[in-house]
Every structure is written in C-alpha cells, then in structure tokens.
C-alpha cells in the first residue's frame, strides 16, 4: 500500500506535509491529515514508510502508535 484511500493522500504527500509543517509526532500527523484513523488499513504501511524515510532523513516524522 502506498496511500491512504480514506484521506485520498499518497504516503509521499503525507511525508511532504510532515516536513513542510515540521510535524515530528505520528499521532499529530494522523490527526492533521485524517490518515490511519478511519479504516486504519494503511497504518502499518504508513508507519513503515515513514520509518524508512526517517532513517534517511532525520527531519521526517518519526513513527509511533495510534490509539
């Protein structure tokens, strides 16, 4: 999976928004975008995508769990 269908955003768009707005907390990013909060199907893939980006770009949102 490479996008959140519920929020109609690709993972690239979500990561770009996190960088642009300086969002470093996964929960805040989810609240701001609506991702991983409706059906949650994208949650594991989005977390993995952001974690991989964080390893190569320290300014990218770190992953966390969503309650």
N, C-alpha and C positions, 0 to 999 in steps of 0.2 A: 504494500500500500504506500502511496506517495502523496496522499492528500486527505484532508478531512472533508468528506462529502457533505456532512451536516452544515459546516460553516462555509463550504464552497471555496476552500483555500488549499493551495498546494503547500507541502512542507517547506518548500523554498520561500514561498510568500510569508509563511509563519515565522521562519527564521529571520527573514529580512525585516519584518515588523519588530521582532525582538531586538535586533541590532539597532534599528533606527530609533526605537523608543527607550533603549537602554534597559530592557527587561531582562533580568537575570534569574527570576524565580519561575519555575514551570507552572505553578498554580496561578500566578498572576497572568502569565501568557495565555493560559486556557480561559481565564475569566475575560480577558480583553478581547480574545478572538472568538470565543464560543467553541473552540476546538476541544475534543476529548471530553465533552461534558454532556452531550445529548445521547448518542448511542454508544459512545466510548470505543467503537471498533478500531479507530485509528490510534488509540492511546499507546499500545506497546510499540508500534512502528514509529510514531512521532517521537516517543522518548528515545528510541534507538537512533533515529535520525539526528536529533538534537545532541545526543551524547557523542556521536561520531563527529559532528561539527565542532563541538566544544573541545575535543581532543586536538583539532587542527586550528581552532580559532578561539582563544581564551575569552573573547568578548561575547561569545554566543551563549544564549540561555542554557543554564545547567538543567539537567532533568531532575525530576522529583516525582512524588506520587500525588495523585489527585484523590481527595477524599470525597 
